């Protein structure tokens, strides 16, 4: 029974770790990393004590300790610098609509022969 | 220079405690110490900022923004101006003079629509700037002030020429300080004011995402401006936490169409955000107050008499509801600051006043038992509400029973605070027999035995001279006109 439990724990860990690696940028899984390190730690300690020669488990244990020890070390990281990435992606999408609207109103003016009255009024 | 006195001219020049974040300039307040209320706002600027302003002042888009009242009127102070010379002595290359804003307010005191209007104006200014080869280096609501109910942009050195391909550097700040609080209120009904008061630099997307659960993550603007930026920021934090040096991110390659497209899409998003006015205790005060029309006329006449008694600069209407008495005071002073803790009542007043072209009413949301404190750097970057400027008259009509029985503040402490404002006071005392006090006390164990008019008068006379009294509602209420005792 004890062995079954440890195998299940290990499988669960494998699947979770895979998810964390693959989606480390997603807020949901990012939060998962920090919500669950204590559980990882307990599981890993159990695994390690049962099979102390298992180097793979020790590596995992080090990984978990590493996660636990660095949770709030943000002092030198500026996540806000990522707004360049954000504005690039959102800007590219927005530029399509902007260009389309610009030419649409230009065309509309040419057809109607009017001034700039067709442009939507800016509400400030 | 934190404070400088020039004895000959009787002026005092003080560096603004909240103006230090941008190293290219600093704001100085010049006030007369001879009793003259006139205040000048000077801004010391370095050589680059001075040259930038000189170029900006020739731009037609900028002149138009100033003419429309969207940007504060500004001039370069003359070389022989003694106040400007004092500022230059502090090491600045030039001095700009701005039209003074008579009362400073902060985003955590603005209603939803006030923040929304400031956000739309910010987007309008950035759009106009980019179309004309300029940009704004930041995008914070602290760069706006309300003159009456109209938002005005005040941070002139924020304008700078745009380098082709440069991204909009203010996007994240705009998102954290304008957009996210508006989305929280509009999509989730979460009061944005305590959040803005706590997060003085805005709510980062990584925090904002925690408020959105389940289907609310699919609401308009959430994926683009909260979920996606939070993913990017978390990813950077996870990747760079233990890596030195941090990865350099390129800041070039964004066309005008990309930046303008983003600004316009934000503008459309914000125009679509709404916060409905609920029927709260005070939002329909103009229709639900407990007065017979005759008493109400007497009350209005009493307020009008003392508002018009002398030339008054500022009148505060504390506990203003939807502003019935603020409107009575409005013609008799330069500015009425109308305060109430009920967001929706103040929102209603703002929406009405912003339609009046020459309105001089500044509506603010303020819980009087917990007024805005001094906060930010050294506790003085943002001033406490009652330390900004003393009023000339304070109205506190049918407020004192709430202060005593809802906020549990003894009358004597309230009167002492009122006295600290150095102002005349029109106060309405609501007696225990009044149906509103009866309602307040119905389910309370504590019955506030100290709350009666005789004790109130004894305590008021410690701080004020009672100049006039007027009973209302057959003696259930009484109006007082109080003058502060000197010394």
Interface residues (C-beta under 8 A of the other chain):
Chain A: X24 X25 X26 X27 X30 X33 X70 X73 X74 X76 X77 X78 X79 X80 X81 X82 X83 X84 X85 X86 X87 X88 X89 X90 X91 X92 X93 X94 X95 X96 X97 X98 X99 X102 X122 X123 X124
Chain B: X70 X120 X121 X124 X127 X167 X168 X171 X172 X204 X206 X209 X224 X225 X227 X228 X229 X230 X231 X232 X233 X234 X235 X236 X237 X238 X239 X240 X241 X242 X244 X246 X249 X250 X251 X253 X254 X255 X257 X258 X259 X260 X261 X262 X264 X265 X271
